[in-house]
Amino acid sequence: IESLNLGGNRCLASSHGAHFAALSLADLAHLRHLALHSCRLPAAVLSRGLTQLLVRSSALRSLNLAGNELGTAQELASALGRNHSLRVLSLRACGISTTEHIAHALRSNATLTALDLSHNPLRPCAAFASAVAHHPSLHELNLSECSISPRHASALLLALAANTALRTLILSGNPLPDDADALPRLVRSNAALEALYYGAPAANPRHASTAHAPLHGATPLPSECEHLTGPIPGLGAALASNRSLRTLVLHGH
């Protein structure tokens, strides 16, 4: 089996289903695409099955865990740091409240190209901003609707100003940074970013239920974001000098 989609199967939440899944997943050495979104996975599957799969597998390319309660995602992040094959990871709406462990994983992982952390009540730490900024292969990052504070938004944007890998950054539904120069500086200094979304829902719903759909190409839909108000001094001048951006969404600002 190379592709397995068990998304939406709540039977995995039972003790019997969890035991079966934990034992089976750990032995799927040739699996390339795995979708377990909205399965209400218990801790047993994560600790025994998925973590072992991530550590052992050299074939897995995409993993969709959207809609499962992961808490701090510590065990998953630890396994991710030791994985050298995964390209696409969706942790959308997983109840993740801290980026500390994800940041540690990103410092060790060098293969991930797309990461979806949208709809999590995140508190991005400085280590996360640094890990994303220095990650060599991360092309797409979705942090939409994550309740990121203006201060943390500033830290992330300023850290990404010198990044050369990221192509798509989705910060839709989050407040603008409290540092007025953070967004203009990103636009002015980053020569790699091609798409920036700030103020509208970002990801097409199909990405939350597709095993290996890339984040790229998601079409934002209009939305009122009352917290996106006020001027952004210097943004016009920054856009005039930018040569990489192809898509900029500031809807509701």
Secondary structure, DSSP 8 states (H G I E B T S, - for coil): --EEE-TT-GGGGSHHHHHHHHHHHHT-TT--EEE-TTS---HHIIIIIIHHHHHH-SS--EEE-TTS--TT-HHHHHHHHT-SS--EEE-TTS-----HHHHHHHHH-----EEE-TTS-----HHHHHHHHH-SS--EEE-TTS---HHHHHHHHHHHTT-SS--EEE-TTS---SSTTHHHHHHHH-SS--EEE-SS--S-GGGGS-SS--STT--------TT--S--TTHHHHHHH-SS--EEE-TT-
